[in-house]
């Protein structure tokens, strides 16, 4: 179809992504600065599906909800 792509997202995907970002920010707010692997474990990201954790984490950083820290660690923003 004209104007479509395999990467386009529907409203349901947008809501799901927002929940994933909220989960990441909440885990970091509760547990403090942590490694990427520990963040994934605490958030239960294994159940999210392939690639979803990385995409949500990148989006959370881009939106300013999560901050990158030295040595591959992440922290809640603000």
mmCIF file as gemmi writes it, N, C-alpha and C atoms, coordinates in Angstrom:
data_model
loop_
_atom_site.group_PDB
_atom_site.id
_atom_site.type_symbol
_atom_site.label_atom_id
_atom_site.label_alt_id
_atom_site.label_comp_id
_atom_site.label_asym_id
_atom_site.label_entity_id
_atom_site.label_seq_id
_atom_site.pdbx_PDB_ins_code
_atom_site.Cartn_x
_atom_site.Cartn_y
_atom_site.Cartn_z
_atom_site.occupancy
_atom_site.B_iso_or_equiv
_atom_site.pdbx_formal_charge
_atom_site.auth_seq_id
_atom_site.auth_asym_id
_atom_site.pdbx_PDB_model_num
ATOM 1 N N . UNK Axp A 1 ? 0.837 -1.181 0 1 0 ? 1 A 1
ATOM 2 C CA . UNK Axp A 1 ? 0 0 0 1 0 ? 1 A 1
ATOM 3 C C . UNK Axp A 1 ? 0.876 1.235 0 1 0 ? 1 A 1
ATOM 4 N N . UNK Axp A 2 ? 0.406 2.225 -0.643 1 0 ? 2 A 1
ATOM 5 C CA . UNK Axp A 2 ? 1.114 3.481 -0.733 1 0 ? 2 A 1
ATOM 6 C C . UNK Axp A 2 ? 1.132 4.175 0.628 1 0 ? 2 A 1
ATOM 7 N N . UNK Axp A 3 ? 2.322 4.625 1.045 1 0 ? 3 A 1
ATOM 8 C CA . UNK Axp A 3 ? 2.431 5.397 2.275 1 0 ? 3 A 1
ATOM 9 C C . UNK Axp A 3 ? 2.465 4.586 3.554 1 0 ? 3 A 1
ATOM 10 N N . UNK Axp A 4 ? 2.62 3.28 3.461 1 0 ? 4 A 1
ATOM 11 C CA . UNK Axp A 4 ? 2.706 2.47 4.671 1 0 ? 4 A 1
ATOM 12 C C . UNK Axp A 4 ? 4.105 1.887 4.789 1 0 ? 4 A 1
ATOM 13 N N . UNK Axp A 5 ? 4.448 1.48 5.983 1 0 ? 5 A 1
ATOM 14 C CA . UNK Axp A 5 ? 5.735 0.828 6.194 1 0 ? 5 A 1
ATOM 15 C C . UNK Axp A 5 ? 5.574 -0.262 7.231 1 0 ? 5 A 1
ATOM 16 N N . UNK Axp A 6 ? 6.552 -1.14 7.274 1 0 ? 6 A 1
ATOM 17 C CA . UNK Axp A 6 ? 6.518 -2.207 8.265 1 0 ? 6 A 1
ATOM 18 C C . UNK Axp A 6 ? 6.715 -1.661 9.671 1 0 ? 6 A 1
ATOM 19 N N . UNK Axp A 7 ? 7.316 -0.494 9.813 1 0 ? 7 A 1
ATOM 20 C CA . UNK Axp A 7 ? 7.617 0.067 11.12 1 0 ? 7 A 1
ATOM 21 C C . UNK Axp A 7 ? 6.531 1.011 11.637 1 0 ? 7 A 1
ATOM 22 N N . UNK Axp A 8 ? 5.466 1.221 10.887 1 0 ? 8 A 1
ATOM 23 C CA . UNK Axp A 8 ? 4.424 2.13 11.364 1 0 ? 8 A 1
ATOM 24 C C . UNK Axp A 8 ? 3.746 1.536 12.59 1 0 ? 8 A 1
ATOM 25 N N . UNK Axp A 9 ? 3.311 2.41 13.478 1 0 ? 9 A 1
ATOM 26 C CA . UNK Axp A 9 ? 2.721 1.971 14.735 1 0 ? 9 A 1
ATOM 27 C C . UNK Axp A 9 ? 1.3 2.482 14.842 1 0 ? 9 A 1
ATOM 28 N N . UNK Axp A 10 ? 0.426 1.655 15.366 1 0 ? 10 A 1
ATOM 29 C CA . UNK Axp A 10 ? -0.944 2.059 15.597 1 0 ? 10 A 1
ATOM 30 C C . UNK Axp A 10 ? -1.103 2.661 16.978 1 0 ? 10 A 1
ATOM 31 N N . UNK Axp A 11 ? -2.318 3.067 17.273 1 0 ? 11 A 1
ATOM 32 C CA . UNK Axp A 11 ? -2.602 3.677 18.575 1 0 ? 11 A 1
ATOM 33 C C . UNK Axp A 11 ? -2.324 2.693 19.707 1 0 ? 11 A 1
ATOM 34 N N . UNK Axp A 12 ? -2.67 1.439 19.525 1 0 ? 12 A 1
ATOM 35 C CA . UNK Axp A 12 ? -2.408 0.427 20.553 1 0 ? 12 A 1
ATOM 36 C C . UNK Axp A 12 ? -0.93 0.283 20.837 1 0 ? 12 A 1
ATOM 37 N N . UNK Axp A 13 ? -0.106 0.323 19.79 1 0 ? 13 A 1
ATOM 38 C CA . UNK Axp A 13 ? 1.343 0.245 19.973 1 0 ? 13 A 1
ATOM 39 C C . UNK Axp A 13 ? 1.866 1.468 20.705 1 0 ? 13 A 1
ATOM 40 N N . UNK Axp A 14 ? 1.303 2.627 20.413 1 0 ? 14 A 1
ATOM 41 C CA . UNK Axp A 14 ? 1.721 3.861 21.08 1 0 ? 14 A 1
ATOM 42 C C . UNK Axp A 14 ? 1.402 3.784 22.566 1 0 ? 14 A 1
ATOM 43 N N . UNK Axp A 15 ? 0.229 3.296 22.897 1 0 ? 15 A 1
ATOM 44 C CA . UNK Axp A 15 ? -0.147 3.148 24.311 1 0 ? 15 A 1
ATOM 45 C C . UNK Axp A 15 ? 0.743 2.128 25.015 1 0 ? 15 A 1
ATOM 46 N N . UNK Axp A 16 ? 1.032 1.031 24.325 1 0 ? 16 A 1
ATOM 47 C CA . UNK Axp A 16 ? 1.899 0.005 24.893 1 0 ? 16 A 1
ATOM 48 C C . UNK Axp A 16 ? 3.289 0.578 25.136 1 0 ? 16 A 1
ATOM 49 N N . UNK Axp A 17 ? 3.823 1.307 24.176 1 0 ? 17 A 1
ATOM 50 C CA . UNK Axp A 17 ? 5.14 1.928 24.336 1 0 ? 17 A 1
ATOM 51 C C . UNK Axp A 17 ? 5.131 2.885 25.524 1 0 ? 17 A 1
ATOM 52 N N . UNK Axp A 18 ? 4.075 3.673 25.676 1 0 ? 18 A 1
ATOM 53 C CA . UNK Axp A 18 ? 4 4.609 26.8 1 0 ? 18 A 1
ATOM 54 C C . UNK Axp A 18 ? 3.993 3.856 28.129 1 0 ? 18 A 1
ATOM 55 N N . UNK Axp A 19 ? 3.291 2.733 28.196 1 0 ? 19 A 1
ATOM 56 C CA . UNK Axp A 19 ? 3.294 1.92 29.424 1 0 ? 19 A 1
ATOM 57 C C . UNK Axp A 19 ? 4.68 1.374 29.714 1 0 ? 19 A 1
ATOM 58 N N . UNK Axp A 20 ? 5.383 0.945 28.664 1 0 ? 20 A 1
ATOM 59 C CA . UNK Axp A 20 ? 6.742 0.43 28.845 1 0 ? 20 A 1
ATOM 60 C C . UNK Axp A 20 ? 7.666 1.527 29.363 1 0 ? 20 A 1
ATOM 61 N N . UNK Axp A 21 ? 7.557 2.724 28.806 1 0 ? 21 A 1
ATOM 62 C CA . UNK Axp A 21 ? 8.368 3.856 29.256 1 0 ? 21 A 1
ATOM 63 C C . UNK Axp A 21 ? 8.034 4.183 30.71 1 0 ? 21 A 1
ATOM 64 N N . UNK Axp A 22 ? 6.753 4.198 31.043 1 0 ? 22 A 1
ATOM 65 C CA . UNK Axp A 22 ? 6.333 4.444 32.431 1 0 ? 22 A 1
ATOM 66 C C . UNK Axp A 22 ? 6.925 3.396 33.371 1 0 ? 22 A 1
ATOM 67 N N . UNK Axp A 23 ? 6.925 2.152 32.926 1 0 ? 23 A 1
ATOM 68 C CA . UNK Axp A 23 ? 7.488 1.076 33.742 1 0 ? 23 A 1
ATOM 69 C C . UNK Axp A 23 ? 8.964 1.314 33.997 1 0 ? 23 A 1
ATOM 70 N N . UNK Axp A 24 ? 9.709 1.652 32.956 1 0 ? 24 A 1
ATOM 71 C CA . UNK Axp A 24 ? 11.142 1.898 33.106 1 0 ? 24 A 1
ATOM 72 C C . UNK Axp A 24 ? 11.4 3.064 34.059 1 0 ? 24 A 1
ATOM 73 N N . UNK Axp A 25 ? 10.689 4.16 33.862 1 0 ? 25 A 1
ATOM 74 C CA . UNK Axp A 25 ? 10.863 5.328 34.725 1 0 ? 25 A 1
ATOM 75 C C . UNK Axp A 25 ? 10.483 4.992 36.169 1 0 ? 25 A 1
ATOM 76 N N . UNK Axp A 26 ? 9.424 4.225 36.349 1 0 ? 26 A 1
ATOM 77 C CA . UNK Axp A 26 ? 8.987 3.845 37.69 1 0 ? 26 A 1
ATOM 78 C C . UNK Axp A 26 ? 9.987 2.949 38.389 1 0 ? 26 A 1
ATOM 79 N N . UNK Axp A 27 ? 10.526 1.986 37.672 1 0 ? 27 A 1
ATOM 80 C CA . UNK Axp A 27 ? 11.533 1.091 38.251 1 0 ? 27 A 1
ATOM 81 C C . UNK Axp A 27 ? 12.744 1.901 38.697 1 0 ? 27 A 1
ATOM 82 N N . UNK Axp A 28 ? 13.187 2.817 37.854 1 0 ? 28 A 1
ATOM 83 C CA . UNK Axp A 28 ? 14.356 3.622 38.204 1 0 ? 28 A 1
ATOM 84 C C . UNK Axp A 28 ? 14.062 4.556 39.371 1 0 ? 28 A 1
ATOM 85 N N . UNK Axp A 29 ? 12.869 5.108 39.42 1 0 ? 29 A 1
ATOM 86 C CA . UNK Axp A 29 ? 12.499 5.976 40.542 1 0 ? 29 A 1
ATOM 87 C C . UNK Axp A 29 ? 12.479 5.186 41.851 1 0 ? 29 A 1
ATOM 88 N N . UNK Axp A 30 ? 12.027 3.95 41.783 1 0 ? 30 A 1
ATOM 89 C CA . UNK Axp A 30 ? 11.926 3.12 42.98 1 0 ? 30 A 1
ATOM 90 C C . UNK Axp A 30 ? 13.267 2.543 43.416 1 0 ? 30 A 1
ATOM 91 N N . UNK Axp A 31 ? 14.063 2.082 42.454 1 0 ? 31 A 1
ATOM 92 C CA . UNK Axp A 31 ? 15.291 1.35 42.774 1 0 ? 31 A 1
ATOM 93 C C . UNK Axp A 31 ? 16.565 2.177 42.619 1 0 ? 31 A 1
ATOM 94 N N . UNK Axp A 32 ? 16.466 3.339 42.013 1 0 ? 32 A 1
ATOM 95 C CA . UNK Axp A 32 ? 17.651 4.16 41.803 1 0 ? 32 A 1
ATOM 96 C C . UNK Axp A 32 ? 18.436 3.731 40.575 1 0 ? 32 A 1
ATOM 97 N N . UNK Axp A 33 ? 19.588 4.336 40.425 1 0 ? 33 A 1
ATOM 98 C CA . UNK Axp A 33 ? 20.449 4.072 39.27 1 0 ? 33 A 1
ATOM 99 C C . UNK Axp A 33 ? 20.776 2.589 39.186 1 0 ? 33 A 1
ATOM 100 N N . UNK Axp A 34 ? 20.716 2.054 37.96 1 0 ? 34 A 1
ATOM 101 C CA . UNK Axp A 34 ? 20.955 0.627 37.779 1 0 ? 34 A 1
ATOM 102 C C . UNK Axp A 34 ? 21.515 0.35 36.391 1 0 ? 34 A 1
ATOM 103 N N . UNK Axp A 35 ? 22.012 -0.846 36.221 1 0 ? 35 A 1
ATOM 104 C CA . UNK Axp A 35 ? 22.534 -1.256 34.912 1 0 ? 35 A 1
ATOM 105 C C . UNK Axp A 35 ? 21.382 -1.565 33.959 1 0 ? 35 A 1
ATOM 106 N N . UNK Axp A 36 ? 21.688 -1.61 32.699 1 0 ? 36 A 1
ATOM 107 C CA . UNK Axp A 36 ? 20.688 -1.942 31.681 1 0 ? 36 A 1
ATOM 108 C C . UNK Axp A 36 ? 20.09 -3.329 31.942 1 0 ? 36 A 1
ATOM 109 N N . UNK Axp A 37 ? 20.954 -4.295 32.238 1 0 ? 37 A 1
ATOM 110 C CA . UNK Axp A 37 ? 20.486 -5.667 32.47 1 0 ? 37 A 1
ATOM 111 C C . UNK Axp A 37 ? 19.577 -5.742 33.692 1 0 ? 37 A 1
ATOM 112 N N . UNK Axp A 38 ? 19.959 -5.051 34.758 1 0 ? 38 A 1
ATOM 113 C CA . UNK Axp A 38 ? 19.137 -5.069 35.971 1 0 ? 38 A 1
ATOM 114 C C . UNK Axp A 38 ? 17.818 -4.33 35.737 1 0 ? 38 A 1
ATOM 115 N N . UNK Axp A 39 ? 17.853 -3.254 34.986 1 0 ? 39 A 1
ATOM 116 C CA . UNK Axp A 39 ? 16.633 -2.528 34.647 1 0 ? 39 A 1
ATOM 117 C C . UNK Axp A 39 ? 15.674 -3.437 33.88 1 0 ? 39 A 1
ATOM 118 N N . UNK Axp A 40 ? 16.196 -4.159 32.914 1 0 ? 40 A 1
ATOM 119 C CA . UNK Axp A 40 ? 15.355 -5.085 32.143 1 0 ? 40 A 1
ATOM 120 C C . UNK Axp A 40 ? 14.746 -6.151 33.052 1 0 ? 40 A 1
ATOM 121 N N . UNK Axp A 41 ? 15.546 -6.678 33.96 1 0 ? 41 A 1
ATOM 122 C CA . UNK Axp A 41 ? 15.049 -7.714 34.871 1 0 ? 41 A 1
ATOM 123 C C . UNK Axp A 41 ? 13.959 -7.162 35.785 1 0 ? 41 A 1
ATOM 124 N N . UNK Axp A 42 ? 14.219 -6.008 36.395 1 0 ? 42 A 1
ATOM 125 C CA . UNK Axp A 42 ? 13.256 -5.423 37.316 1 0 ? 42 A 1
ATOM 126 C C . UNK Axp A 42 ? 11.95 -5.029 36.628 1 0 ? 42 A 1
ATOM 127 N N . UNK Axp A 43 ? 12.05 -4.629 35.355 1 0 ? 43 A 1
ATOM 128 C CA . UNK Axp A 43 ? 10.865 -4.209 34.599 1 0 ? 43 A 1
ATOM 129 C C . UNK Axp A 43 ? 10.092 -5.39 34.019 1 0 ? 43 A 1
ATOM 130 N N . UNK Axp A 44 ? 10.679 -6.583 34.058 1 0 ? 44 A 1
ATOM 131 C CA . UNK Axp A 44 ? 10.019 -7.751 33.47 1 0 ? 44 A 1
ATOM 132 C C . UNK Axp A 44 ? 10.014 -7.703 31.951 1 0 ? 44 A 1
ATOM 133 N N . UNK Axp A 45 ? 11.052 -7.11 31.376 1 0 ? 45 A 1
ATOM 134 C CA . UNK Axp A 45 ? 11.093 -6.868 29.933 1 0 ? 45 A 1
ATOM 135 C C . UNK Axp A 45 ? 11.187 -8.133 29.085 1 0 ? 45 A 1
ATOM 136 N N . UNK Axp A 46 ? 11.543 -9.251 29.66 1 0 ? 46 A 1
ATOM 137 C CA . UNK Axp A 46 ? 11.598 -10.502 28.88 1 0 ? 46 A 1
ATOM 138 C C . UNK Axp A 46 ? 10.228 -10.843 28.29 1 0 ? 46 A 1
ATOM 139 N N . UNK Axp A 47 ? 9.181 -10.375 28.933 1 0 ? 47 A 1
ATOM 140 C CA . UNK Axp A 47 ? 7.823 -10.674 28.468 1 0 ? 47 A 1
ATOM 141 C C . UNK Axp A 47 ? 7.328 -9.676 27.423 1 0 ? 47 A 1
ATOM 142 N N . UNK Axp A 48 ? 8.091 -8.639 27.129 1 0 ? 48 A 1
ATOM 143 C CA . UNK Axp A 48 ? 7.636 -7.582 26.229 1 0 ? 48 A 1
ATOM 144 C C . UNK Axp A 48 ? 7.716 -7.946 24.757 1 0 ? 48 A 1
ATOM 145 N N . UNK Axp A 49 ? 8.544 -8.882 24.4 1 0 ? 49 A 1
ATOM 146 C CA . UNK Axp A 49 ? 8.714 -9.234 22.999 1 0 ? 49 A 1
ATOM 147 C C . UNK Axp A 49 ? 10.051 -8.733 22.478 1 0 ? 49 A 1
ATOM 148 N N . UNK Axp A 50 ? 10.49 -9.294 21.373 1 0 ? 50 A 1
ATOM 149 C CA . UNK Axp A 50 ? 11.811 -8.987 20.832 1 0 ? 50 A 1
ATOM 150 C C . UNK Axp A 50 ? 11.985 -7.508 20.496 1 0 ? 50 A 1
ATOM 151 N N . UNK Axp A 51 ? 13.06 -6.934 21.01 1 0 ? 51 A 1
ATOM 152 C CA . UNK Axp A 51 ? 13.421 -5.562 20.676 1 0 ? 51 A 1
ATOM 153 C C . UNK Axp A 51 ? 12.651 -4.479 21.408 1 0 ? 51 A 1
ATOM 154 N N . UNK Axp A 52 ? 11.609 -4.834 22.117 1 0 ? 52 A 1
ATOM 155 C CA . UNK Axp A 52 ? 10.756 -3.806 22.735 1 0 ? 52 A 1
ATOM 156 C C . UNK Axp A 52 ? 11.458 -3.077 23.876 1 0 ? 52 A 1
ATOM 157 N N . UNK Axp A 53 ? 12.253 -3.786 24.668 1 0 ? 53 A 1
ATOM 158 C CA . UNK Axp A 53 ? 12.951 -3.13 25.772 1 0 ? 53 A 1
ATOM 159 C C . UNK Axp A 53 ? 13.905 -2.062 25.243 1 0 ? 53 A 1
ATOM 160 N N . UNK Axp A 54 ? 14.719 -2.42 24.275 1 0 ? 54 A 1
ATOM 161 C CA . UNK Axp A 54 ? 15.672 -1.46 23.709 1 0 ? 54 A 1
ATOM 162 C C . UNK Axp A 54 ? 14.984 -0.258 23.102 1 0 ? 54 A 1
ATOM 163 N N . UNK Axp A 55 ? 13.9 -0.491 22.389 1 0 ? 55 A 1
ATOM 164 C CA . UNK Axp A 55 ? 13.146 0.613 21.781 1 0 ? 55 A 1
ATOM 165 C C . UNK Axp A 55 ? 12.536 1.511 22.857 1 0 ? 55 A 1
ATOM 166 N N . UNK Axp A 56 ? 11.974 0.911 23.896 1 0 ? 56 A 1
ATOM 167 C CA . UNK Axp A 56 ? 11.365 1.694 24.972 1 0 ? 56 A 1
ATOM 168 C C . UNK Axp A 56 ? 12.424 2.479 25.736 1 0 ? 56 A 1
ATOM 169 N N . UNK Axp A 57 ? 13.568 1.877 25.97 1 0 ? 57 A 1
ATOM 170 C CA . UNK Axp A 57 ? 14.638 2.56 26.687 1 0 ? 57 A 1
ATOM 171 C C . UNK Axp A 57 ? 15.163 3.74 25.863 1 0 ? 57 A 1
ATOM 172 N N . UNK Axp A 58 ? 15.369 3.535 24.576 1 0 ? 58 A 1
ATOM 173 C CA . UNK Axp A 58 ? 15.808 4.641 23.703 1 0 ? 58 A 1
ATOM 174 C C . UNK Axp A 58 ? 14.779 5.769 23.707 1 0 ? 58 A 1
ATOM 175 N N . UNK Axp A 59 ? 13.511 5.423 23.628 1 0 ? 59 A 1
ATOM 176 C CA . UNK Axp A 59 ? 12.452 6.431 23.626 1 0 ? 59 A 1
ATOM 177 C C . UNK Axp A 59 ? 12.408 7.169 24.961 1 0 ? 59 A 1
ATOM 178 N N . UNK Axp A 60 ? 12.575 6.45 26.061 1 0 ? 60 A 1
ATOM 179 C CA . UNK Axp A 60 ? 12.563 7.073 27.385 1 0 ? 60 A 1
ATOM 180 C C . UNK Axp A 60 ? 13.708 8.064 27.543 1 0 ? 60 A 1
ATOM 181 N N . UNK Axp A 61 ? 14.869 7.713 27.028 1 0 ? 61 A 1
ATOM 182 C CA . UNK Axp A 61 ? 16.022 8.627 27.063 1 0 ? 61 A 1
ATOM 183 C C . UNK Axp A 61 ? 15.752 9.828 26.165 1 0 ? 61 A 1
ATOM 184 N N . UNK Axp A 62 ? 15.249 9.584 24.951 1 0 ? 62 A 1
ATOM 185 C CA . UNK Axp A 62 ? 14.976 10.667 24.008 1 0 ? 62 A 1
ATOM 186 C C . UNK Axp A 62 ? 13.93 11.643 24.556 1 0 ? 62 A 1
ATOM 187 N N . UNK Axp A 63 ? 12.962 11.138 25.291 1 0 ? 63 A 1
ATOM 188 C CA . UNK Axp A 63 ? 11.909 11.979 25.881 1 0 ? 63 A 1
ATOM 189 C C . UNK Axp A 63 ? 12.359 12.663 27.172 1 0 ? 63 A 1
ATOM 190 N N . UNK Axp A 64 ? 13.531 12.306 27.664 1 0 ? 64 A 1
ATOM 191 C CA . UNK Axp A 64 ? 14.032 12.906 28.884 1 0 ? 64 A 1
ATOM 192 C C . UNK Axp A 64 ? 13.469 12.3 30.149 1 0 ? 64 A 1
ATOM 193 N N . UNK Axp A 65 ? 12.857 11.132 30.043 1 0 ? 65 A 1
ATOM 194 C CA . UNK Axp A 65 ? 12.266 10.462 31.211 1 0 ? 65 A 1
ATOM 195 C C . UNK Axp A 65 ? 13.3 9.615 31.949 1 0 ? 65 A 1
ATOM 196 N N . UNK Axp A 66 ? 14.35 9.226 31.233 1 0 ? 66 A 1
ATOM 197 C CA . UNK Axp A 66 ? 15.428 8.406 31.773 1 0 ? 66 A 1
ATOM 198 C C . UNK Axp A 66 ? 16.747 9.044 31.337 1 0 ? 66 A 1
ATOM 199 N N . UNK Axp A 67 ? 17.746 9.011 32.225 1 0 ? 67 A 1
ATOM 200 C CA . UNK Axp A 67 ? 19.056 9.57 31.899 1 0 ? 67 A 1
ATOM 201 C C . UNK Axp A 67 ? 20.089 8.458 31.798 1 0 ? 67 A 1
ATOM 202 N N . UNK Axp A 68 ? 20.947 8.582 30.802 1 0 ? 68 A 1
ATOM 203 C CA . UNK Axp A 68 ? 22.107 7.696 30.714 1 0 ? 68 A 1
ATOM 204 C C . UNK Axp A 68 ? 23.132 8.165 31.733 1 0 ? 68 A 1
ATOM 205 N N . UNK Axp A 69 ? 23.757 7.205 32.393 1 0 ? 69 A 1
ATOM 206 C CA . UNK Axp A 69 ? 24.803 7.496 33.365 1 0 ? 69 A 1
ATOM 207 C C . UNK Axp A 69 ? 26.079 6.791 32.914 1 0 ? 69 A 1
ATOM 208 N N . UNK Axp A 70 ? 27.201 7.118 33.504 1 0 ? 70 A 1
ATOM 209 C CA . UNK Axp A 70 ? 28.454 6.446 33.123 1 0 ? 70 A 1
ATOM 210 C C . UNK Axp A 70 ? 28.385 4.937 33.355 1 0 ? 70 A 1
ATOM 211 N N . UNK Axp A 71 ? 29.217 4.233 32.632 1 0 ? 71 A 1
ATOM 212 C CA . UNK Axp A 71 ? 29.4 2.787 32.787 1 0 ? 71 A 1
ATOM 213 C C . UNK Axp A 71 ? 28.15 1.985 32.453 1 0 ? 71 A 1
ATOM 214 N N . UNK Axp A 72 ? 27.364 2.446 31.469 1 0 ? 72 A 1
ATOM 215 C CA . UNK Axp A 72 ? 26.199 1.691 31.013 1 0 ? 72 A 1
ATOM 216 C C . UNK Axp A 72 ? 25.054 1.631 31.993 1 0 ? 72 A 1
ATOM 217 N N . UNK Axp A 73 ? 24.957 2.62 32.838 1 0 ? 73 A 1
ATOM 218 C CA . UNK Axp A 73 ? 23.894 2.646 33.836 1 0 ? 73 A 1
ATOM 219 C C . UNK Axp A 73 ? 22.838 3.684 33.46 1 0 ? 73 A 1
ATOM 220 N N . UNK Axp A 74 ? 21.671 3.565 34.071 1 0 ? 74 A 1
ATOM 221 C CA . UNK Axp A 74 ? 20.552 4.466 33.789 1 0 ? 74 A 1
ATOM 222 C C . UNK Axp A 74 ? 19.942 4.923 35.098 1 0 ? 74 A 1
ATOM 223 N N . UNK Axp A 75 ? 19.335 6.131 35.062 1 0 ? 75 A 1
ATOM 224 C CA . UNK Axp A 75 ? 18.7 6.698 36.253 1 0 ? 75 A 1
ATOM 225 C C . UNK Axp A 75 ? 17.425 7.396 35.829 1 0 ? 75 A 1
ATOM 226 N N . UNK Axp A 76 ? 16.53 7.566 36.769 1 0 ? 76 A 1
ATOM 227 C CA . UNK Axp A 76 ? 15.309 8.325 36.519 1 0 ? 76 A 1
ATOM 228 C C . UNK Axp A 76 ? 15.684 9.791 36.309 1 0 ? 76 A 1
ATOM 229 N N . UNK Axp A 77 ? 14.993 10.461 35.425 1 0 ? 77 A 1
ATOM 230 C CA . UNK Axp A 77 ? 15.232 11.882 35.199 1 0 ? 77 A 1
ATOM 231 C C . UNK Axp A 77 ? 14.568 12.683 36.304 1 0 ? 77 A 1
ATOM 232 N N . UNK Axp A 78 ? 15.21 13.774 36.678 1 0 ? 78 A 1
ATOM 233 C CA . UNK Axp A 78 ? 14.617 14.681 37.671 1 0 ? 78 A 1
ATOM 234 C C . UNK Axp A 78 ? 14.619 14.071 38.986 1 0 ? 78 A 1
